[in-house]
């Protein structure tokens, strides 16, 4: 289905160019059709990650995880301190 939609889109654009430019623009329309079709079917090249980049990303993930753990511990301590303060006020 996607392939048919891509072909129809390329035909639509090249047909629109033919209508706008008029007769004598058939070669340009054919070039537009194949150029658009090529651009729709070609997948971009994804660069491979280097070992250094992977190590850096792993360090960043580890630091983020450690920060989350520290924040959770601080939140627990705040809850305990708050409960102790409430007990002292009530008592």
N, C-alpha and C positions, 0 to 999 in steps of 0.2 A: 504494500500500500504506500509506504514511504517513497519507494522507488518511482511509482507512478506519479505521485505528487511532485517529486523533483523534476521529472520529465515534463509534466504539465506546466510547472512554473517556468522552466527554461523556454518552453514553447510560447508561453504567454508573453514573456519579456521580449523574445525575438520577434514575435508577431506585433507587439506594440511598437517596436522599433521600425518594422516595415510600414506600419500604418502612419507613423510620424514622418519617416524619411521619404516614403513614396517609392515609386518604381525605380529600379536601378540600384537599390540597396540590398538586393538578395544576398550577395556574398557577405556583406556585413552582418546580416541577420543570421546566416549559417554560422559564422564565426562566433557571434554572441551566444547562439544556442549551445555550441560545443564548449565554449569558455565557461558559461554558467553551469552547464551540466558537469564539467570537470571540477569546478570549484565546489559543487554540492556533494560530489562523491568522494573527493579526496579527504582523507583524515589527516589532521595535523600531527606532526611528529612530536612525541613527548620526550623531552630530554631525560636521560637516565640520571638518577641521583648518585652522587659520588659517595664514597665511604665516609669522607669527612663530613659531608652534609648530613648523612644518616646519623653519625655520632652526635652532631650538634643537635639535631632534632630529638634524639633520645635523651640527651642531657636536659633539654627544655621540658620534655614530658616529665622527667623525673623531678625536676625542680617544681613544676606545677603540682605534681602529686604531693610532694613534701609540704608545699605551702598549704594545700588543702587539709592535710593532716594536722598541721600546726593550728590552722584556723579552727578546726573542729575541736582540738584540745582546749584552745582558749575559750571557745564557746561553752564547753563543759565546765571549765573552771569558773566562768562568769555565773553560770547557773548555780553552782555550789555556793559561791560567795554570796549571791543574792539570797539564796535560801537561808544561809546562816544569818545574814543581816535581818531578815524578816523574823526569824526565831528570836533574836535578841530584842527586837522592838516589841514583839508580842509578849515576851517573857518578863 
